Amino acid sequence: MRLPVLALPAALILAAAALAAPAAAQETSPGASAAAPPFAETFGKTLVIVYSVTGSTLDLAGKIQALTGGDLVRIETEETYPVGEELIPYAKRQRDELRKPVLKGAPPDVSSYDTVFLGSPVWFHELPPAVTELLAVLDFQRKPLAPFLTAGGSAGDSAEQLRTLAKTALIREPLVVFRYMSRPGEEIDKEVEDWLKSLRDGPAIEPPSDAPADANAGAPESPPQAPAPASGAPKAPAAEATAPAAPEAPAPAQ
């Protein structure tokens, strides 16, 4: 006995094929690799270390991480810093009293990385105490170190201070971004990319052979900001009112 042949409508056949198509696409899509970060091969395995209170430097670190494909480690302290308008006087009191924060956890291990990026704000023309404390104990094992800084108005001696304290690193040309949160993002993106390109062929800078062994060398020691001194007196740093060297760049709510 011959079984009857059922003739399916053409529309039903097409609908079934359409439902099967996405499934086939899903099976092949995981095999397609996403585009690698543009500077992943340039710097090898990369570690991005960052200290940030207001979020400006952390945001900049995220841009560098995205372009290099690196791992990101955030440095934190046991004490909690205030944010907003209270941060500047709090940080100034800490500097004047020479109080040093206690870092959370052990220093990052850089042994498995080819390149290290280190991000920090500039506080009163210097590196913050948390960063100087980190540099006193972190062994960079002669790895290339590329610093990036955020500053309100002047970076002061922070780059040279970092070079002096990072005695075990091969320091590259630093990136200093001024007034980070008040500038267009596209402008900063270009600045970061141009800096990374410049590092590809630029030479590493050897740490000074006479770098002080004292872990406290380079810690903030400058006097509080003050009006211009009388004639013959030591020249005070530039007033913060005209060039906000406040902790990180101006920090609106984020």
Secondary structure as a PSIPRED ss2 file (coil, helix, strand):
# PSIPRED VFORMAT (PSIPRED V4.0)

   1 M C   1.000  0.000  0.000
   2 R C   1.000  0.000  0.000
   3 L C   1.000  0.000  0.000
   4 P C   1.000  0.000  0.000
   5 V C   1.000  0.000  0.000
   6 L C   1.000  0.000  0.000
   7 A C   1.000  0.000  0.000
   8 L C   1.000  0.000  0.000
   9 P C   1.000  0.000  0.000
  10 A H   0.000  1.000  0.000
  11 A H   0.000  1.000  0.000
  12 L H   0.000  1.000  0.000
  13 I H   0.000  1.000  0.000
  14 L H   0.000  1.000  0.000
  15 A H   0.000  1.000  0.000
  16 A H   0.000  1.000  0.000
  17 A H   0.000  1.000  0.000
  18 A H   0.000  1.000  0.000
  19 L H   0.000  1.000  0.000
  20 A H   0.000  1.000  0.000
  21 A H   0.000  1.000  0.000
  22 P H   0.000  1.000  0.000
  23 A H   0.000  1.000  0.000
  24 A H   0.000  1.000  0.000
  25 A H   0.000  1.000  0.000
  26 Q H   0.000  1.000  0.000
  27 E H   0.000  1.000  0.000
  28 T H   0.000  1.000  0.000
  29 S H   0.000  1.000  0.000
  30 P H   0.000  1.000  0.000
  31 G H   0.000  1.000  0.000
  32 A C   1.000  0.000  0.000
  33 S C   1.000  0.000  0.000
  34 A C   1.000  0.000  0.000
  35 A C   1.000  0.000  0.000
  36 A C   1.000  0.000  0.000
  37 P C   1.000  0.000  0.000
  38 P C   1.000  0.000  0.000
  39 F C   1.000  0.000  0.000
  40 A H   0.000  1.000  0.000
  41 E H   0.000  1.000  0.000
  42 T H   0.000  1.000  0.000
  43 F H   0.000  1.000  0.000
  44 G C   1.000  0.000  0.000
  45 K C   1.000  0.000  0.000
  46 T E   0.000  0.000  1.000
  47 L E   0.000  0.000  1.000
  48 V E   0.000  0.000  1.000
  49 I E   0.000  0.000  1.000
  50 V E   0.000  0.000  1.000
  51 Y E   0.000  0.000  1.000
  52 S C   1.000  0.000  0.000
  53 V C   1.000  0.000  0.000
  54 T C   1.000  0.000  0.000
  55 G C   1.000  0.000  0.000
  56 S H   0.000  1.000  0.000
  57 T H   0.000  1.000  0.000
  58 L H   0.000  1.000  0.000
  59 D H   0.000  1.000  0.000
  60 L H   0.000  1.000  0.000
  61 A H   0.000  1.000  0.000
  62 G H   0.000  1.000  0.000
  63 K H   0.000  1.000  0.000
  64 I H   0.000  1.000  0.000
  65 Q H   0.000  1.000  0.000
  66 A H   0.000  1.000  0.000
  67 L H   0.000  1.000  0.000
  68 T H   0.000  1.000  0.000
  69 G C   1.000  0.000  0.000
  70 G C   1.000  0.000  0.000
  71 D E   0.000  0.000  1.000
  72 L E   0.000  0.000  1.000
  73 V E   0.000  0.000  1.000
  74 R E   0.000  0.000  1.000
  75 I E   0.000  0.000  1.000
  76 E C   1.000  0.000  0.000
  77 T E   0.000  0.000  1.000
  78 E C   1.000  0.000  0.000
  79 E C   1.000  0.000  0.000
  80 T C   1.000  0.000  0.000
  81 Y C   1.000  0.000  0.000
  82 P C   1.000  0.000  0.000
  83 V C   1.000  0.000  0.000
  84 G H   0.000  1.000  0.000
  85 E H   0.000  1.000  0.000
  86 E H   0.000  1.000  0.000
  87 L H   0.000  1.000  0.000
  88 I H   0.000  1.000  0.000
  89 P H   0.000  1.000  0.000
  90 Y H   0.000  1.000  0.000
  91 A H   0.000  1.000  0.000
  92 K H   0.000  1.000  0.000
  93 R H   0.000  1.000  0.000
  94 Q H   0.000  1.000  0.000
  95 R H   0.000  1.000  0.000
  96 D H   0.000  1.000  0.000
  97 E C   1.000  0.000  0.000
  98 L C   1.000  0.000  0.000
  99 R C   1.000  0.000  0.000
 100 K C   1.000  0.000  0.000
 101 P C   1.000  0.000  0.000
 102 V C   1.000  0.000  0.000
 103 L E   0.000  0.000  1.000
 104 K C   1.000  0.000  0.000
 105 G C   1.000  0.000  0.000
 106 A C   1.000  0.000  0.000
 107 P C   1.000  0.000  0.000
 108 P C   1.000  0.000  0.000
 109 D C   1.000  0.000  0.000
 110 V C   1.000  0.000  0.000
 111 S C   1.000  0.000  0.000
 112 S C   1.000  0.000  0.000
 113 Y C   1.000  0.000  0.000
 114 D C   1.000  0.000  0.000
 115 T E   0.000  0.000  1.000
 116 V E   0.000  0.000  1.000
 117 F E   0.000  0.000  1.000
 118 L E   0.000  0.000  1.000
 119 G E   0.000  0.000  1.000
 120 S E   0.000  0.000  1.000
 121 P E   0.000  0.000  1.000
 122 V C   1.000  0.000  0.000
 123 W E   0.000  0.000  1.000
 124 F C   1.000  0.000  0.000
 125 H C   1.000  0.000  0.000
 126 E E   0.000  0.000  1.000
 127 L C   1.000  0.000  0.000
 128 P C   1.000  0.000  0.000
 129 P H   0.000  1.000  0.000
 130 A H   0.000  1.000  0.000
 131 V H   0.000  1.000  0.000
 132 T H   0.000  1.000  0.000
 133 E H   0.000  1.000  0.000
 134 L H   0.000  1.000  0.000
 135 L H   0.000  1.000  0.000
 136 A H   0.000  1.000  0.000
 137 V H   0.000  1.000  0.000
 138 L C   1.000  0.000  0.000
 139 D C   1.000  0.000  0.000
 140 F C   1.000  0.000  0.000
 141 Q C   1.000  0.000  0.000
 142 R C   1.000  0.000  0.000
 143 K C   1.000  0.000  0.000
 144 P E   0.000  0.000  1.000
 145 L E   0.000  0.000  1.000
 146 A E   0.000  0.000  1.000
 147 P E   0.000  0.000  1.000
 148 F E   0.000  0.000  1.000
 149 L E   0.000  0.000  1.000
 150 T E   0.000  0.000  1.000
 151 A E   0.000  0.000  1.000
 152 G C   1.000  0.000  0.000
 153 G C   1.000  0.000  0.000
 154 S C   1.000  0.000  0.000
 155 A C   1.000  0.000  0.000
 156 G C   1.000  0.000  0.000
 157 D C   1.000  0.000  0.000
 158 S H   0.000  1.000  0.000
 159 A H   0.000  1.000  0.000
 160 E H   0.000  1.000  0.000
 161 Q H   0.000  1.000  0.000
 162 L H   0.000  1.000  0.000
 163 R H   0.000  1.000  0.000
 164 T H   0.000  1.000  0.000
 165 L H   0.000  1.000  0.000
 166 A C   1.000  0.000  0.000
 167 K C   1.000  0.000  0.000
 168 T C   1.000  0.000  0.000
 169 A C   1.000  0.000  0.000
 170 L E   0.000  0.000  1.000
 171 I E   0.000  0.000  1.000
 172 R C   1.000  0.000  0.000
 173 E C   1.000  0.000  0.000
 174 P C   1.000  0.000  0.000
 175 L E   0.000  0.000  1.000
 176 V E   0.000  0.000  1.000
 177 V E   0.000  0.000  1.000
 178 F E   0.000  0.000  1.000
 179 R C   1.000  0.000  0.000
 180 Y H   0.000  1.000  0.000
 181 M H   0.000  1.000  0.000
 182 S H   0.000  1.000  0.000
 183 R C   1.000  0.000  0.000
 184 P C   1.000  0.000  0.000
 185 G H   0.000  1.000  0.000
 186 E H   0.000  1.000  0.000
 187 E H   0.000  1.000  0.000
 188 I H   0.000  1.000  0.000
 189 D H   0.000  1.000  0.000
 190 K H   0.000  1.000  0.000
 191 E H   0.000  1.000  0.000
 192 V H   0.000  1.000  0.000
 193 E H   0.000  1.000  0.000
 194 D H   0.000  1.000  0.000
 195 W H   0.000  1.000  0.000
 196 L H   0.000  1.000  0.000
 197 K H   0.000  1.000  0.000
 198 S H   0.000  1.000  0.000
 199 L H   0.000  1.000  0.000
 200 R H   0.000  1.000  0.000
 201 D H   0.000  1.000  0.000
 202 G C   1.000  0.000  0.000
 203 P C   1.000  0.000  0.000
 204 A C   1.000  0.000  0.000
 205 I E   0.000  0.000  1.000
 206 E C   1.000  0.000  0.000
 207 P C   1.000  0.000  0.000
 208 P C   1.000  0.000  0.000
 209 S C   1.000  0.000  0.000
 210 D C   1.000  0.000  0.000
 211 A C   1.000  0.000  0.000
 212 P C   1.000  0.000  0.000
 213 A C   1.000  0.000  0.000
 214 D C   1.000  0.000  0.000
 215 A C   1.000  0.000  0.000
 216 N C   1.000  0.000  0.000
 217 A C   1.000  0.000  0.000
 218 G C   1.000  0.000  0.000
 219 A C   1.000  0.000  0.000
 220 P C   1.000  0.000  0.000
 221 E C   1.000  0.000  0.000
 222 S C   1.000  0.000  0.000
 223 P C   1.000  0.000  0.000
 224 P C   1.000  0.000  0.000
 225 Q C   1.000  0.000  0.000
 226 A C   1.000  0.000  0.000
 227 P C   1.000  0.000  0.000
 228 A C   1.000  0.000  0.000
 229 P C   1.000  0.000  0.000
 230 A C   1.000  0.000  0.000
 231 S C   1.000  0.000  0.000
 232 G C   1.000  0.000  0.000
 233 A C   1.000  0.000  0.000
 234 P C   1.000  0.000  0.000
 235 K C   1.000  0.000  0.000
 236 A C   1.000  0.000  0.000
 237 P C   1.000  0.000  0.000
 238 A C   1.000  0.000  0.000
 239 A C   1.000  0.000  0.000
 240 E C   1.000  0.000  0.000
 241 A C   1.000  0.000  0.000
 242 T C   1.000  0.000  0.000
 243 A C   1.000  0.000  0.000
 244 P C   1.000  0.000  0.000
 245 A C   1.000  0.000  0.000
 246 A C   1.000  0.000  0.000
 247 P C   1.000  0.000  0.000
 248 E C   1.000  0.000  0.000
 249 A C   1.000  0.000  0.000
 250 P C   1.000  0.000  0.000
 251 A C   1.000  0.000  0.000
 252 P C   1.000  0.000  0.000
 253 A C   1.000  0.000  0.000
 254 Q C   1.000  0.000  0.000
